[in-house]
Structure formats: C-alpha cells, structure tokens
Amino acid sequence: MISKYFAATCILAIATVSTVADTVTTKDGSTLNGTITLIDKGEIHIDTKYAGKITLQQDEVATFQTEAPIVVRLESGTKMAGPVIASADGKLKIQSEDGVLETNTNKIAASWGLDDVDPEIDRNSRKWQYDVALNLSGKDGNTDKFHFGTDVDIRLKGPDDELRFGMEYEQGDENDNKTDDRALGRIGYERFNADNIGWYVHTALETDKISDIYFRSSTGGGASYRWINTDAQTLIVRGGLGYRFTEYEGDRDNDSSATIETGLEHTYKFHDYLYMENSLYYSPTFDDFGDYRAVHDSSLKIPVGNGESFWIRMGIKNEYESQTSAEEKLDTSYYTKLVYSWK
C-alpha cells in the first residue's frame, strides 16, 4: 500500500514539474512561471495562466530557463537554438546539438520561438496592412435621412518607406435631397534616409457633385522630414509642389493651376487600447495664395474586444475650399466608423 502511495506521489510530482514550463527569476528574488514568447529591445515577454501576458525589463531579470527549445541571439551576433537552463551561479546554459553555450541574461540581444522570425528581421521587413471602414446611418420619421460611407486603406510599409493606396466613397440624402455624393481614389509613396529626411509623391482622382466638382486630379511631390519616429509616436512634416486640375459642373470654367503643398501627419499610441491620428494639408495655387484648399482630420481609434481585427474610429474632418460654387466653403463632418484590419 505504501509503495502505491509513493508511486502516485512521484507521478504527481513529475506532472507538476512538467507543467511549470518556463521560469523567470528577477533580481529581487521573485519567480514567474509561464511561457517566454519573446525577448526583444530590452524586454522579456512571458505568457502566464494566472496573469495573462506580462512584460519585464530585461535588466531587472537575474536568470530564466525554458522547457522547450528557443532561438537565442547574443549581442555579439552569435545564434543558438535549444533549451535554456539557469545554473546556481546565475549563468545561462543553452543546450544545442553543437554543444553548450554559457552566457548571461544581459548579453542576450533577442530570443524567439523556433517557428518564429528574428524580431530584428521582422521589424526591418515590409508588410502589407489592410483597413476597410464602414459608416452607415439613417433616420425614418419626421425626417428621412440616409448616409453610407466606406473607405479602403492599403499600405505596404517598411521601416523607412511606405506605398499607400486608398479609396473613399460617400452617398447620402435627406428628405430626398442629396447631401453626399463623393468618390476618391489615391496612391502615394514616401521614403526616408538614415537622417529621417525623405521625399514623397502622390496623386488623387476625385468627384464631388455636392461641391459641383465633376472631376478633379491632384498630383504633387516634394521633401519630407520625420521629426519623431518611435514605437509610440510619429510626426512627419512635408512640403513640395503640385498640380491641380478641376472640372466643374454647370457653367463654371475649369480650373488648372500649379500648387504649393504643405502637410503634417501625426500619430500617437496610448498603450495598446487607444490610437490618435491627426493630419493637416494646405495647398494654395502658385499664382494666387487666396485660392487654396485645406483639409484637417483628427480621429481616435479604439479596439473592439481583445483582438486587433475590429476597431471603432471616431473623428472630425474639415475641408475648406476658398473658391467654390457650392453654398458653403467649409465642409465639416463628424464620423464614427467600424474598421476591419488584417495583415
């Protein structure tokens, strides 16, 4: 009977040890158990069952060990794959088919899973990003309103360049009177060097019957400067020359002129649950600064649920035409859009 209890105890102990998985020991003596998913940019990411995903500063960690093999890249550039064992003297031993490598926690530049990619390579590679937004609203009763809007944003983005395609479409009416009838397509490319100095080119085609614009094409290019470029915040200022052609509906003469372009684009990330985006564009004609177009757009993007696929974007957009045949020069819209994103 005693032998049976002893055997059961041993089996339970072995099962308990096998479920410990990876272990991280901090310099103050604390121990965390879970799965180490990534070491990158001075941070150790561990996924725990009791507290979810936790990020630790690497300089606060004394040692760690893993149950499954991982890939480790040292600051010297040496790479080795295998389980990591922490010794009593604070050393780390990486066991691979080619032998054992002994190192310290502070000498590890990055670590990732066997089926994953080196985070440095992933960070420096171009990636496609797709966003589709939908805005639908209506009212039925004393006032009949309907508005439908959609926009598609496609980006091929790398660390120092971006190719971007976009499309916008709006349709709306109030009591059988058109309030929105607009379509726009655009394409642009921007590239920066090591000093954050760059250049850009873009072109756009647009029609807006509410503003009596039968067809408009805008093309431009120039210099750009990436003033801020961090994981949490970016700020880009632009300036250049362009050309704008507008064909109006009705009896108004077509407009064709060279333009001056200035612009600003700003993004800010509040942790992982709130993004702020701001843009400002001002473009007067080359021969008459009183003939200009200005566009401002500010929005907040909030994730829906715990994933990164669905978002709510709320914002305000101002478009000002200094010379237009429409009733109002300033067109302000407040919007709330459901955005679906994927890569």
C-alpha positions, 0 to 999 in steps of 0.5 A, spaced: 500 500 500 505 504 501 509 503 495 502 505 491 502 511 495 509 513 493 508 511 486 502 516 485 506 521 489 512 521 484 507 521 478 504 527 481 510 530 482 513 529 475 506 532 472 507 538 476 514 539 474 512 538 467 507 543 467 511 549 470 514 550 463 518 556 463 521 560 469 523 567 470 527 569 476 528 577 477 533 580 481 529 581 487 528 574 488 521 573 485 519 567 480 514 567 474 512 561 471 509 561 464 511 561 457 517 566 454 514 568 447 519 573 446 525 577 448 526 583 444 529 591 445 530 590 452 524 586 454 522 579 456 515 577 454 512 571 458 505 568 457 502 566 464 495 562 466 494 566 472 496 573 469 495 573 462 501 576 458 506 580 462 512 584 460 519 585 464 525 589 463 530 585 461 535 588 466 531 587 472 531 579 470 537 575 474 536 568 470 530 564 466 530 557 463 525 554 458 522 547 457 522 547 450 527 549 445 528 557 443 532 561 438 537 565 442 541 571 439 547 574 443 549 581 442 555 579 439 551 576 433 552 569 435 545 564 434 543 558 438 537 554 438 535 549 444 533 549 451 535 554 456 537 552 463 539 557 469 545 554 473 546 556 481 551 561 479 546 565 475 549 563 468 545 561 462 546 554 459 543 553 452 543 546 450 544 545 442 546 539 438 553 543 437 554 543 444 553 548 450 553 555 450 554 559 457 552 566 457 548 571 461 541 574 461 544 581 459 548 579 453 542 576 450 540 581 444 533 577 442 530 570 443 524 567 439 520 561 438 523 556 433 517 557 428 518 564 429 522 570 425 528 574 428 524 580 431 530 584 428 528 581 421 521 582 422 521 589 424 526 591 418 521 587 413 515 590 409 508 588 410 502 589 407 496 592 412 489 592 410 483 597 413 476 597 410 471 602 414 464 602 414 459 608 416 452 607 415 446 611 418 439 613 417 433 616 420 425 614 418 420 619 421 419 626 421 425 626 417 428 621 412 435 621 412 440 616 409 448 616 409 453 610 407 460 611 407 466 606 406 473 607 405 479 602 403 486 603 406 492 599 403 499 600 405 505 596 404 510 599 409 517 598 411 521 601 416 523 607 412 518 607 406 511 606 405 506 605 398 499 607 400 493 606 396 486 608 398 479 609 396 473 613 399 466 613 397 460 617 400 452 617 398 447 620 402 440 624 402 435 627 406 428 628 405 430 626 398 435 631 397 442 629 396 447 631 401 453 626 399 455 624 393 463 623 393 468 618 390 476 618 391 481 614 389 489 615 391 496 612 391 502 615 394 509 613 396 514 616 401 521 614 403 526 616 408 534 616 409 538 614 415 537 622 417 529 621 417 529 626 411 525 623 405 521 625 399 514 623 397 509 623 391 502 622 390 496 623 386 488 623 387 482 622 382 476 625 385 468 627 384 464 631 388 457 633 385 455 636 392 461 641 391 459 641 383 466 638 382 465 633 376 472 631 376 478 633 379 486 630 379 491 632 384 498 630 383 504 633 387 511 631 390 516 634 394 521 633 401 519 630 407 522 630 414 520 625 420 521 629 426 519 623 431 519 616 429 518 611 435 514 605 437 509 610 440 509 616 436 510 619 429 510 626 426 512 627 419 512 634 416 512 635 408 512 640 403 513 640 395 509 642 389 503 640 385 498 640 380 491 641 380 486 640 375 478 641 376 472 640 372 466 643 374 459 642 373 454 647 370 457 653 367 463 654 371 470 654 367 475 649 369 480 650 373 488 648 372 493 651 376 500 649 379 500 648 387 504 649 393 503 643 398 504 643 405 502 637 410 503 634 417 501 627 419 501 625 426 500 619 430 500 617 437 499 610 441 496 610 448 498 603 450 495 598 446 487 600 447 487 607 444 490 610 437 490 618 435 491 620 428 491 627 426 493 630 419 493 637 416 494 639 408 494 646 405 495 647 398 494 654 395 495 655 387 502 658 385 499 664 382 494 666 387 495 664 395 487 666 396 485 660 392 487 654 396 484 648 399 485 645 406 483 639 409 484 637 417 482 630 420 483 628 427 480 621 429 481 616 435 481 609 434 479 604 439 479 596 439 473 592 439 474 586 444 481 583 445 483 582 438 486 587 433 481 585 427 475 590 429 476 597 431 471 603 432 474 610 429 471 616 431 473 623 428 472 630 425 474 632 418 474 639 415 475 641 408 475 648 406 475 650 399 476 658 398 473 658 391 467 654 390 460 654 387 457 650 392 453 654 398 458 653 403 466 653 403 467 649 409 465 642 409 465 639 416 463 632 418 463 628 424 464 620 423 464 614 427 466 608 423 467 600 424 474 598 421 476 591 419 484 590 419 488 584 417 495 583 415 
